[in-house]
Amino acid sequence: MTTPAPPVLVVHGGAGIISRERVTPDQRQALLQGLGHALVAGHAALTASSSPSSSTRAVDACIAAVVALEDNPLFNAGKGAVYTRDGLHRCEASVTDGLSGRSGACTMLSRVKNPILLADLIRRHAPGTHCFLAGADAEQFALDHHLDLVDPSYFDTSHRYAQHRAGLGLAPTLSEADGAPVPSKGTVGAVAVDALGNLAAATSTGGKTNKWTWRIGDTPLIGAGNYAENGVVACSGTGDGEFFIQTVAAYDVACRIKYGQQGVRDATAASLRRVEDAGGTGGLIAVDAGGRIAMPNTSGMYRGWIDAAGLPHCAIFKDDPDDSSPCSRQ
């Protein structure tokens, strides 16, 4: 019998054109701290003695990490969600349990404080009947199960509003004070493998700045922006969602590993090249059954991972090494 690898957790906070010149030292530190906080929260769940939700530790870790990112206004999910072209917010999320193969997804949300919690609620409480809910019905399901609902104004932030106005041509440029260096089409996500070898993936987003209000991206689509299968891989994507949908990017990674016998780094790199060839940009994070990780990106991605000692490591730019310094030291 193969000895399970140590638990592993990887997160991302969005991909895009991220240049060193545009990110101030204070902004960089705040972003790295946000990633580090998510990793610590996820790692606590990953190494807990028991699961409060009767899920695998891998699922618990991904949910905890994504909740932390949703609660941080710097990232485009939950509190930091971008505006649609109509000046509204529409959030979406999904989660996949690699052990059972069950998934939960939700979209068109304007009142659910933590969309990833609703996605997981759907996964746990509607298996075999419904796995994807949208809009008012999804929010009623959240209310029926006592999830936090908020006034839509909860998602309003000054830096996202500045991005919204600039994108509509109502403001000439984003000032350094108003414009956060967070990609306007970013997403947050987490992938994990626990001590029993169970894999999981979770992804959440506010979508693209000034998207059509009823647009649905790749984030809630299992196989496009999110996929996990025990013995194979857990994968979460970020970037131009339409191209992740067209290339079925997350499932493509799994197929390359499962049927093509590729390693996780080669598989994710090849899948991301397909996204690029189709006309998109973005990034992927993945962990395989052996605990090996990959984090390819086309032009920068907020990303982090936690080592066997529980020390979080983070990176931002495309040329940052995979063995980058601990979050608190960057």
C-alpha positions, 0 to 999 in steps of 0.5 A, a space after each residue: 500500500 502506498 503511504 499517503 503524502 503529507 497534506 497540501 494546500 494551494 490557493 490563488 487570488 486571481 490572475 492577470 497582467 500584474 507588473 511590479 511597477 503597478 504594485 506598491 510595497 504596501 499593496 504587495 504586503 497586504 495581498 501577501 498577508 491576505 493569501 497567508 491568512 487564507 492558507 493558515 485558515 485552510 491549513 487549520 481545517 486540513 490538519 484538524 482532528 475531526 471535520 465539523 461538516 462530516 466532509 473530508 479534510 480536503 474539502 474543509 480546507 478549501 472552503 476555509 481558505 476561500 471564505 478567508 479570501 471572500 471576506 478580504 475586499 482585495 480579492 474579486 470574490 465575496 466582499 471584493 466582488 467587481 461591478 457589472 455594467 449595470 452597477 450591480 454585483 453577481 457572485 458565483 462559486 463551486 466546490 468539488 469533493 474528489 472522494 465522492 465526486 459530488 459537487 455544488 455550484 451557485 451563480 447570480 448571487 447578490 445577497 449571499 455573504 460567502 458564496 462558497 458556503 452556499 456551493 458547499 451547502 448545495 453539495 452536502 444537502 442536495 446530492 443526487 437531486 440538484 447540484 447547481 442553483 442560481 439567483 433567487 432560488 439559490 438565495 432562498 436555499 441559503 436562507 432556509 439553511 441559515 447562511 448569512 445573507 446581506 444587503 447588496 450594498 455590502 459588496 460595494 467598495 471604492 476601488 471596485 467602483 473606480 474600476 467600474 467607472 473607468 471601464 465605462 469611460 466615466 473616469 479617465 484613469 484609476 488613481 493609485 489611491 482608488 485602483 487596487 492592483 487586483 485583476 478586474 477579472 480575477 477569481 479566488 480558489 483553493 485545492 487540497 489533498 489531505 492525509 488520507 489522500 482525498 482531493 478537493 477544489 473550491 473556486 469563487 468569483 465576482 466575475 469580470 468588471 462590467 460584465 453583462 449582469 446575467 453573464 455566467 463564467 467558468 467558476 461555477 462550471 465543474 470541469 471548466 474552472 474547478 475539478 477534483 477526482 481522487 487518485 488524479 488531481 484537484 484543479 482551480 482556474 482563474 482568468 478569461 472564463 469564456 476560454 476556460 469554458 471552451 477548453 474545459 480547462 480543469 477537466 483537461 488537466 485531469 484527463 492529461 494526468 489520468 489518460 495521458 500519464 502526464 505529470 501535474 506540471 506538464 498537464 497544467 502547462 499544456 491546458 493553460 496553453 490551450 486557453 492561450 491558443 484560444 485567445 485567453 489568459 489566466 492561471 491554474 493551481 493544482 495538486 495531484 494525489 502525491 501532493 505535487 503542485 503546479 501553479 502556471 500563469 500567463 502574466 502573473 497570479 496571486 498564489 500561495 501554498 503551505 509547507 509540511 511545517 505549516 509555513 505559508 509561502 506566497 508569490 505574485 509575479 510570473 517570474 516568482 520562483 515556486 520556492 518563494 519566501 514565506 508570505 510574511 517576509 516578502 
